[in-house]
């Protein structure tokens, strides 16, 4: 019969306490922050025109600060300024919450406007 010795699995010496400055750091890649920002922009924009490309982002990270540029396509007519403001707000909130970085600037670049189908029919355009 096999017996279990007492103290099995216990550490003989308690783990040493390492000072916070010597523990190391976690580095989050720029492309990860860009993916988070692009997803946040998709959430903020909502449903898009069928021909529109999904929003994408480019990011420059310096220490704990991310400078973001979002590229998107929007339906027209719409309040372009309000939608860009919503995208900026959502990107700042999501990057701060998910990645822990501050975002002092979000540049939103509207690449293309797509005419809404019902608007074109109403005006007699194709």
N, C-alpha and C positions, 0 to 999 in steps of 0.2 A: 504494500500500500504506500502511496506517495503522500508525503506530508508537506504542508506549506510552512515555511519558516516565518517566524515573526519579524516584522520590519521589512518584508519584501515590498519593493516599490517605493520605499521612503528614501529621501535624499539624506546622505550623511551630513553634508554641509549645506546650510541655507544659501540660496542664490545671492550673489553679491549685488548690491544696489549700484546701478550705473547712473552717473549724473546725466541730466537731460541733454546737456551740450555734447555728450560723447556717445549718445545712443544712435545717431545717424538721422537720416531724413528721408522722407518719401518724396520722390520727384514724379510729377504727373506730366506726361508727354503733351506737347502742344496739340498733337492730332486728337488726343482724348478730349481736351478742352474744346477743340473745334467741333467734335461730334456732339458734345453736350450742348454747345451753342446752336448748332444747326437743328437739333431736335427741339430745343426751346423755341426757335424761330418757327418751326413747323407747327408747334402747338399754338403759337400766338396768331399765325396767319389763318389757320382754319382750312376749310376746303378750298381747293384751287381749281382753276380752269383745267380741263382735261389735257390741254397741250402744254401746260406750265411745268417747268422743272421744279423739283423740290428745292427748298432753300438750302444753301450750303454756307459754310463759314470758314474764314481763315483767322488764325490767332497768332499773336506774338506774346509769349509769356516771359516776364522778367521777375524773378523771385516769386512773390505771391500775388502778382498783378497780371491780369490778362487784358490785352487790347484786342478787341474783336471787330471783324468786318464781316457783315452778313450780306449775301447776295440772294435776291429773291425776285420772283415774278408775281405780279398781282393781276387780279381781275380789274376791268375798267368798265363802267365808272365805279369809283369807290373813294372814300376819304383816305388818300394816300398818306397824308401826314399822321392821321390817327392810327392807321395800321402800322406804320413805321415806329411810332411811339410805343405801341403795344408790344412790338417785337423787341425794342430796346429794353423795356421794362422786364419782359419775360426772360430774356437772355441774362440780364444782370442777376435776377432772382435765382434762376436755375443754376448758373455757374457758381454763385456764392453758396447755395445750399448743397450742391452735389460735389463740388470740387474744393470749396473752401478758399477760393481766390476772390480778390476784389476786382471789379471791372469798372475802371474809371471812364472808359469810352466804348461805345458800340456804334460803329459806322454802318448804316443800312444803305445798301446800294440796290435800287430797283433797276433790274436789268431789262425788264420788258413788261408791258401792259397788254393784257389779253382782253379784247372786247367781249363782254358778256353776251351770250347767244340771244337772250330775250331783248336786250337793248338794241342789238343790230337788227332784229326782226321788226321792232317797233319803229325804227328809223328808216326801214326799207333798204338797209345795207346788207352786203354779204361779207 
